[in-house]
Amino acid sequence: MRRITREEYPIDTLQRIVNGVTFFKDLIHTDTTQFELLMSVTQFMIADEDEIMLHRGDNANVLYFLLKGHLDVLSADEHGHVINEINPGELFGVMAMVLNHKRSASIRVRGRQALLAGIDYQHFNDLNDFSLFSLSTKISFFRMLTNNLRWTLERNKMENPEHPLIAKLRKIPLIHSPKNTQEELTALHEQAHALAELVQEWNAS
């Protein structure tokens, strides 16, 4: 996996492409200054055909969005079977990033090259630092994480409606803090951790 060059993808082309990702698109429409800051810290990468771009056991401090191409998630055994797929517009690596764990699975490019955007968690995990990203942007970021984790758990529940961990999922409280406040950001951060821990437990089971 390598960083793109401006010759391959000029900035205006990248801006059009990320418009297909909800987190980026929302900033484009609500706060262009924050969007430009996000673009300046985002790592845009290309992974080549059939490349294993992330390995099980790697550090997981970067959240990735797939912009173009298709990816396969591989099983942890020696056979490396495909256990899931990632399609354009999707994000991945949330659980390991939130919990500061190593990556639990390897990711391989399926077919042609893949274009990805990566955001380092260090820009968002300090809930009291708004020197770069605003309260509103951080809230949007953590809403995205919690929505992704909840969807993962809901999908697991649909596949296995009798799973014993469903009871734990029901006990994770919904957020009732006032919207767009420090209280909401803190609650989202706490919920992201609770959901990520449950996803990890579910995967281990």
Secondary structure, 3 states (H helix, E strand, C coil): CEECCCCCCCHHHHHHHHCCCHHHHHHHHHCHHHHHHHHHHCEEEEECCCCEEECCCCCCCEEEEEEECCEEEECCCCCCCEEEEECCCCEECHHHHHHCCCCCCEEEECCCCEEEEEEEHHHCCCCCCCCCCCHHHHHHHHHHHHHHHHHHHHHHHHHCCCCCCHHHHHHCCCCCCCCCCHHHHHHHHHHHHHHHHHHHHHHHC
